[in-house]
């Protein structure tokens, strides 16, 4: 289905500064799609010298990756990126069942829905469905740092030894987490088929802070403080399978379910946003609907869910 690889981060010595500047320009324009920028503003916003930026945009324009407005002399995304994007999407083999299934969920529950996968040390958004009139919370191709405990839902249905290995991955914020508790939660999720995530506003802010700490060089003291906060909030971040035994209503952020490839490995995670109070019955209804879509996506690629067979 989606084989995003497990390659680690490149070391600083392996990174090419000229290439990094080209990527910086393209990333900036992708984040600001639909807009055009003059050379001076583009150089300033990308923190590149004006002569260097000029060389980059001239080459990208000549290759069709950028377009230059002849009147305003501003630059925007070009048609060559359309072909590149379609080729990348084909390589990721996102079949129609992914988007069609997420669209059905979004329409039925008026909810944000998404599909994501892991690519090395990044989490990539592969499909995003936004309800009519709502603001998009993410965009296709957007990436996030993939280090414990961020991205746990992409590892819960992998083999136990791989989950353990990932939990020890650097950089990590799991030093204070109850790892045995996480393993127990994984077993519960194998049984129910999905993960229920609970985020209060405090935990929402903590997640943003964790993402910043995990993706940047920060003092060890700051990393320790954040790890302690994660540890103290661990039981409040995920319900796991125990949600069935909790109170009648729950403050739920989202529900997540895996898809599997032909090797019975988790390939993606599908999410259905809730973002508020929900009853046990409503939670079960949404969980069942999400599992149905996940099963369709798995079947489309000839995949197999090993936990469904043993449950």
TIMAR-981044 format. One record per residue (C-alpha): residue number from 1; residue in one letter; x, y, z. Coordinates in nm, 4 decimals, decimal comma, always signed. Each point is the difference from the previous one (the first is absolute). Example, Ala and Ser with C-alpha at 12.3 -4.5 7.8 and 13.67 -1.06 7.14 Angstrom:
BEGIN
PT  nr rest       xx       yy       zz
PT   1    A  +1,2300  -0,4500  +0,7800
PT   2    S  +0,1370  +0,3440  -0,0660
END
This chain:
BEGIN
PT  nr rest       xx       yy       zz
PT   1    X  +0,0000  +0,0000  +0,0000
PT   2    X  +0,2161  +0,2827  +0,1260
PT   3    X  +0,3614  -0,1008  +0,0458
PT   4    X  +0,1579  +0,3151  +0,1369
PT   5    X  +0,3247  -0,1553  +0,1133
PT   6    X  +0,1849  +0,0119  +0,3270
PT   7    X  +0,3137  +0,1911  -0,0894
PT   8    X  +0,1292  +0,2236  +0,2755
PT   9    X  +0,0882  +0,3689  -0,0173
PT  10    X  +0,2986  +0,1132  -0,2007
PT  11    X  +0,2891  +0,1318  +0,2011
PT  12    X  +0,0965  +0,3640  -0,0303
PT  13    X  +0,3075  -0,1006  -0,2070
PT  14    X  -0,2229  -0,1763  -0,2553
PT  15    X  -0,2257  +0,2990  -0,0654
PT  16    X  +0,0687  +0,2102  -0,3116
PT  17    X  -0,0500  +0,3726  +0,0816
PT  18    X  -0,0708  +0,0992  -0,3651
PT  19    X  -0,2608  -0,2746  -0,0282
PT  20    X  -0,1475  +0,0959  +0,3365
PT  21    X  -0,0524  +0,3565  -0,1272
PT  22    X  -0,1844  -0,1263  -0,3076
PT  23    X  -0,2219  -0,2161  +0,2202
PT  24    X  -0,0593  +0,2981  +0,2294
PT  25    X  -0,1344  +0,2062  -0,2912
PT  26    X  -0,2281  -0,2798  -0,1214
PT  27    X  -0,1248  -0,0771  +0,3521
PT  28    X  -0,0821  +0,3669  +0,0571
PT  29    X  -0,2006  +0,0274  -0,3219
PT  30    X  -0,1821  -0,3276  +0,0685
PT  31    X  -0,0988  +0,1274  +0,3462
PT  32    X  -0,1258  +0,3195  -0,1649
PT  33    X  -0,1639  -0,1584  -0,3027
PT  34    X  -0,2098  +0,2353  -0,2097
PT  35    X  +0,2242  +0,2965  +0,0825
PT  36    X  +0,2836  +0,1586  -0,1951
PT  37    X  +0,3069  +0,1750  +0,1343
PT  38    X  +0,2563  +0,2408  -0,1395
PT  39    X  +0,3689  -0,0884  +0,0109
PT  40    X  +0,0826  +0,2277  +0,2919
PT  41    X  -0,2835  -0,1278  +0,2195
PT  42    X  +0,0669  -0,3602  -0,0934
PT  43    X  +0,3674  +0,0353  +0,0912
PT  44    X  -0,0880  +0,1689  +0,3286
PT  45    X  -0,2697  -0,2494  +0,0996
PT  46    X  +0,2257  -0,2961  -0,0853
PT  47    X  +0,3037  +0,1615  +0,1659
PT  48    X  +0,2105  -0,0304  -0,3150
PT  49    X  +0,2147  +0,2707  -0,1588
PT  50    X  -0,1657  +0,1725  -0,2939
PT  51    X  +0,2629  -0,1080  -0,2592
PT  52    X  -0,0222  -0,3625  +0,1172
PT  53    X  -0,3794  +0,0095  -0,0051
PT  54    X  +0,0049  +0,1439  -0,3519
PT  55    X  +0,2080  -0,2916  -0,1260
PT  56    X  -0,2375  -0,2480  +0,1648
PT  57    X  -0,3234  +0,1496  -0,1363
PT  58    X  +0,1421  +0,0453  -0,3499
PT  59    X  +0,0967  -0,3684  -0,0191
PT  60    X  -0,3287  -0,1201  +0,1508
PT  61    X  -0,1943  +0,2226  -0,2394
PT  62    X  +0,1947  -0,1291  -0,2990
PT  63    X  -0,0902  -0,3554  +0,1044
PT  64    X  -0,3672  +0,0853  +0,0514
PT  65    X  -0,0015  -0,0477  +0,3776
PT  66    X  -0,0747  +0,3714  +0,0439
PT  67    X  -0,1846  +0,2569  -0,2078
PT  68    X  +0,0957  +0,3680  -0,0276
PT  69    X  -0,2739  +0,2542  -0,0588
PT  70    X  +0,1251  +0,2201  -0,2874
PT  71    X  -0,1827  +0,3058  +0,1350
PT  72    X  +0,0591  -0,0136  +0,3741
PT  73    X  +0,3262  -0,1995  -0,0293
PT  74    X  -0,1183  -0,2163  +0,2896
PT  75    X  +0,0601  -0,3734  +0,0333
PT  76    X  -0,2449  -0,2819  +0,0785
PT  77    X  -0,0271  -0,3766  -0,0352
PT  78    X  +0,0313  -0,1368  -0,3539
PT  79    X  -0,1582  -0,2833  -0,2011
PT  80    X  +0,2951  -0,2385  +0,0340
PT  81    X  -0,0914  -0,0444  +0,3657
PT  82    X  -0,3394  -0,1381  -0,1055
PT  83    X  +0,1657  -0,2890  -0,1807
PT  84    X  +0,2423  -0,0499  +0,2895
PT  85    X  -0,2846  -0,0053  +0,2479
PT  86    X  -0,1988  -0,2521  -0,2024
PT  87    X  +0,3044  -0,2234  -0,0336
PT  88    X  +0,0621  +0,0139  +0,3746
PT  89    X  -0,3634  -0,0775  +0,0731
PT  90    X  +0,0184  -0,3002  -0,2342
PT  91    X  +0,3127  -0,1257  +0,1781
PT  92    X  -0,1795  +0,0243  +0,3335
PT  93    X  -0,2846  -0,1998  -0,1591
PT  94    X  -0,2790  +0,1814  +0,1754
PT  95    X  -0,2972  -0,1734  -0,1567
PT  96    X  -0,3453  +0,1544  -0,0319
PT  97    X  -0,1243  -0,1823  +0,3101
PT  98    X  +0,2046  +0,2335  +0,2210
PT  99    X  -0,1525  +0,3266  -0,1151
PT 100    X  -0,3464  -0,1417  -0,0659
PT 101    X  -0,0131  -0,1603  +0,3435
PT 102    X  +0,1230  +0,3101  +0,1802
PT 103    X  -0,2469  +0,2156  -0,1924
PT 104    X  -0,2870  -0,2250  +0,1132
PT 105    X  +0,1153  +0,0250  +0,3606
PT 106    X  +0,0405  +0,3752  -0,0215
PT 107    X  -0,3472  +0,0481  -0,1477
PT 108    X  -0,1681  -0,2406  +0,2429
PT 109    X  +0,1542  +0,1485  +0,3142
PT 110    X  +0,0832  +0,3519  -0,1253
PT 111    X  +0,3594  -0,0617  +0,1052
PT 112    X  +0,3568  +0,0538  -0,1101
PT 113    X  +0,1481  -0,3284  -0,1250
PT 114    X  +0,3517  -0,0859  -0,1089
PT 115    X  +0,2433  -0,2719  -0,0993
PT 116    X  +0,3650  +0,0090  +0,1056
PT 117    X  +0,3092  -0,2152  -0,0320
PT 118    X  +0,3561  -0,0070  +0,1308
PT 119    X  +0,2952  +0,0975  -0,2195
PT 120    X  +0,3277  -0,0410  +0,1841
PT 121    X  -0,0102  +0,2456  +0,2876
PT 122    X  -0,3027  +0,1858  -0,1377
PT 123    X  -0,3743  -0,0463  +0,0101
PT 124    X  -0,1537  +0,0912  -0,3357
PT 125    X  -0,3620  +0,0952  -0,0651
PT 126    X  -0,1091  -0,2088  -0,2988
PT 127    X  -0,3670  +0,1022  -0,0207
PT 128    X  -0,2010  +0,2706  +0,1751
PT 129    X  -0,3769  +0,0535  -0,0133
PT 130    X  -0,1464  +0,3216  +0,1408
PT 131    X  -0,3750  +0,0469  +0,0636
PT 132    X  -0,1739  +0,2744  -0,2023
PT 133    X  +0,0508  +0,3417  +0,1559
PT 134    X  +0,2733  -0,1184  +0,2376
PT 135    X  +0,3635  +0,1080  -0,0017
PT 136    X  +0,2511  -0,2637  -0,1037
PT 137    X  +0,2097  -0,1269  +0,2896
PT 138    X  +0,2698  -0,1518  -0,2193
PT 139    X  +0,0879  -0,0395  -0,3653
PT 140    X  +0,1090  -0,2934  -0,2133
PT 141    X  +0,3767  -0,0320  +0,0024
PT 142    X  +0,0388  +0,1765  +0,3333
PT 143    X  +0,2503  -0,1677  +0,2308
PT 144    X  +0,0532  -0,0190  +0,3746
PT 145    X  +0,2833  -0,1335  +0,2106
PT 146    X  -0,0348  -0,3719  +0,0715
PT 147    X  +0,1548  -0,0708  +0,3406
PT 148    X  -0,1502  -0,1545  +0,3136
PT 149    X  -0,2634  +0,0606  +0,1158
PT 150    X  -0,1020  +0,2024  -0,3079
PT 151    X  -0,1410  -0,2326  -0,2633
PT 152    X  -0,0736  -0,2862  +0,2384
PT 153    X  -0,3102  -0,0909  -0,2002
PT 154    X  +0,2265  -0,0863  -0,2940
PT 155    X  +0,1799  -0,2626  +0,2076
PT 156    X  -0,2675  -0,1603  +0,2189
PT 157    X  -0,0827  -0,2720  -0,2534
PT 158    X  +0,3588  -0,0804  -0,0958
PT 159    X  +0,1794  -0,3035  +0,1502
PT 160    X  +0,0721  +0,0367  +0,3722
PT 161    X  +0,3773  +0,0018  -0,0452
PT 162    X  -0,0249  +0,2849  -0,2507
PT 163    X  -0,2212  +0,1986  +0,2372
PT 164    X  +0,2586  -0,0458  +0,2760
PT 165    X  +0,2799  +0,1025  -0,2321
PT 166    X  -0,1903  +0,3097  -0,1095
PT 167    X  -0,0733  +0,1019  +0,3582
PT 168    X  +0,3756  +0,0155  +0,0566
PT 169    X  +0,0564  +0,2024  -0,3142
PT 170    X  +0,1928  +0,3283  +0,0176
PT 171    X  -0,0938  +0,2738  +0,0471
PT 172    X  -0,2509  -0,1308  +0,2518
PT 173    X  -0,2242  +0,1523  +0,2628
PT 174    X  -0,1014  -0,3312  +0,1534
PT 175    X  +0,2465  -0,0089  +0,2883
PT 176    X  -0,2778  +0,0360  +0,2573
PT 177    X  -0,2769  -0,1855  -0,1783
PT 178    X  -0,1423  -0,3275  +0,1245
PT 179    X  +0,1243  -0,2200  -0,2831
PT 180    X  -0,1721  -0,3084  +0,1404
PT 181    X  -0,3215  +0,2004  -0,0009
PT 182    X  +0,0520  +0,0915  -0,3646
PT 183    X  +0,0524  -0,3652  -0,0892
PT 184    X  -0,3200  -0,0907  +0,1852
PT 185    X  -0,1828  +0,2736  -0,1867
PT 186    X  +0,1311  -0,1407  -0,3288
PT 187    X  -0,1470  -0,3406  +0,0899
PT 188    X  -0,3348  +0,1634  +0,0800
PT 189    X  +0,0041  +0,1858  -0,3302
PT 190    X  +0,0700  -0,3266  -0,1829
PT 191    X  -0,3208  -0,1298  +0,1554
PT 192    X  -0,2264  +0,3001  -0,0670
PT 193    X  +0,1607  +0,0793  -0,3347
PT 194    X  +0,0412  +0,3710  +0,0650
PT 195    X  +0,1610  +0,2560  +0,2294
PT 196    X  -0,1948  +0,2724  +0,1781
PT 197    X  +0,1972  +0,3127  +0,0754
PT 198    X  -0,1039  +0,2450  +0,2686
PT 199    X  +0,1460  +0,3479  -0,0097
PT 200    X  -0,0935  +0,2813  +0,2320
PT 201    X  +0,1138  +0,3516  -0,1011
PT 202    X  +0,2978  -0,0485  +0,2303
PT 203    X  +0,1052  -0,3184  -0,1776
PT 204    X  -0,0559  +0,1679  -0,3387
PT 205    X  +0,2569  +0,2623  +0,0968
PT 206    X  +0,2294  -0,2701  +0,1347
PT 207    X  -0,0101  -0,1844  -0,3331
PT 208    X  +0,1102  +0,3161  -0,1822
PT 209    X  +0,2784  +0,0478  +0,2529
PT 210    X  +0,1098  -0,3637  -0,0390
PT 211    X  +0,0159  +0,0409  -0,3773
PT 212    X  +0,2205  +0,3054  +0,0406
PT 213    X  +0,2286  -0,1685  +0,2512
PT 214    X  +0,0278  -0,3197  -0,2050
PT 215    X  +0,0933  +0,1797  -0,3208
PT 216    X  +0,2478  +0,2534  +0,1368
PT 217    X  +0,3175  +0,0091  +0,2009
PT 218    X  -0,1007  +0,1051  +0,3501
PT 219    X  +0,1733  -0,0169  +0,3384
PT 220    X  -0,0211  -0,3340  +0,1781
PT 221    X  -0,1750  +0,1737  +0,2887
PT 222    X  -0,2868  +0,1073  -0,2265
PT 223    X  -0,0280  -0,3489  -0,1501
PT 224    X  -0,0177  -0,1471  +0,3518
PT 225    X  -0,2746  +0,2431  +0,1052
PT 226    X  -0,2115  -0,0854  -0,3043
PT 227    X  +0,0580  -0,3734  +0,0513
PT 228    X  -0,1207  +0,0336  +0,3600
PT 229    X  -0,3134  +0,1799  -0,1212
PT 230    X  -0,0647  -0,2747  -0,2545
PT 231    X  +0,0414  -0,2612  +0,2706
PT 232    X  -0,2498  +0,1689  +0,2311
PT 233    X  -0,2560  +0,0320  -0,2776
PT 234    X  +0,0498  -0,3397  -0,1628
PT 235    X  -0,3206  -0,1547  +0,1328
PT 236    X  -0,1947  +0,3040  -0,1179
PT 237    X  +0,1325  -0,0005  -0,3555
PT 238    X  -0,1364  -0,3362  -0,1103
PT 239    X  -0,3002  -0,2014  +0,1087
PT 240    X  +0,1170  -0,3185  -0,1717
PT 241    X  -0,2499  -0,2842  +0,0097
PT 242    X  -0,1072  +0,0807  +0,3570
PT 243    X  -0,2361  +0,2693  -0,1230
PT 244    X  -0,2846  -0,2519  +0,0119
PT 245    X  +0,0305  -0,0088  +0,3806
PT 246    X  +0,0052  +0,3756  +0,0501
PT 247    X  -0,2773  +0,2505  +0,0693
PT 248    X  -0,2895  +0,0507  -0,2389
PT 249    X  +0,1546  +0,3054  -0,1661
PT 250    X  +0,3599  +0,0593  -0,1055
PT 251    X  +0,2048  +0,2977  -0,1127
PT 252    X  +0,1423  -0,1428  -0,3222
PT 253    X  +0,2403  +0,1619  -0,2402
PT 254    X  -0,0020  -0,2646  -0,2731
PT 255    X  -0,0316  -0,3690  -0,0824
PT 256    X  +0,2745  -0,1756  -0,1968
PT 257    X  +0,0032  -0,3356  -0,1799
PT 258    X  +0,2724  -0,1760  -0,2022
PT 259    X  +0,0108  -0,1347  -0,3531
PT 260    X  +0,2185  -0,2965  -0,0943
PT 261    X  +0,1969  -0,1149  -0,3038
PT 262    X  +0,0342  -0,3482  -0,1472
PT 263    X  +0,2754  -0,0802  +0,2520
PT 264    X  -0,2471  +0,0696  +0,2853
PT 265    X  +0,1990  +0,3062  +0,1037
PT 266    X  -0,1628  +0,3291  +0,0935
PT 267    X  +0,0357  +0,2333  -0,2969
PT 268    X  -0,2044  +0,3052  +0,0972
PT 269    X  -0,2182  +0,1391  +0,2732
PT 270    X  -0,3438  +0,1469  -0,0734
PT 271    X  -0,1372  +0,2596  +0,2400
PT 272    X  -0,3481  +0,1320  +0,0699
PT 273    X  -0,0077  +0,3215  +0,1981
PT 274    X  -0,2512  +0,0386  +0,2835
PT 275    X  +0,1240  +0,3024  +0,1932
PT 276    X  -0,2428  +0,0006  +0,2909
PT 277    X  -0,2310  -0,1941  +0,2299
PT 278    X  -0,1383  -0,3235  -0,1363
PT 279    X  -0,2032  -0,2813  +0,1515
PT 280    X  +0,1166  -0,3605  +0,0144
PT 281    X  -0,2628  -0,0968  -0,2598
PT 282    X  +0,1060  +0,2798  -0,2375
PT 283    X  +0,3631  -0,0946  +0,0451
PT 284    X  -0,0730  -0,3620  -0,0861
PT 285    X  -0,1956  +0,1099  -0,3075
PT 286    X  +0,2840  +0,2166  -0,1294
PT 287    X  +0,2580  -0,2654  +0,0813
PT 288    X  -0,1932  -0,2630  -0,1946
PT 289    X  -0,0377  +0,2341  -0,2990
PT 290    X  +0,3722  +0,0771  +0,0008
PT 291    X  +0,0877  -0,3699  +0,0215
PT 292    X  -0,2234  -0,0685  -0,2991
PT 293    X  +0,1889  +0,2534  -0,2120
PT 294    X  +0,3355  -0,1331  +0,1218
PT 295    X  -0,1067  -0,3515  -0,1002
PT 296    X  -0,1006  +0,1237  -0,3475
PT 297    X  +0,3372  +0,1687  -0,0487
PT 298    X  +0,1836  -0,3117  +0,1184
PT 299    X  -0,2040  -0,2249  -0,2303
PT 300    X  +0,0559  +0,2286  -0,2998
PT 301    X  +0,3733  -0,0724  +0,0036
PT 302    X  -0,0309  -0,3665  +0,0905
PT 303    X  +0,1037  +0,0714  +0,3568
PT 304    X  -0,0855  -0,1997  +0,3074
PT 305    X  -0,0718  +0,1065  +0,3580
PT 306    X  +0,1568  -0,2679  +0,2234
PT 307    X  -0,1721  +0,1307  +0,3123
PT 308    X  -0,3458  -0,0258  -0,1524
PT 309    X  +0,0630  -0,3677  -0,0672
PT 310    X  +0,1227  -0,0744  +0,3492
PT 311    X  -0,2554  +0,2155  +0,1821
END
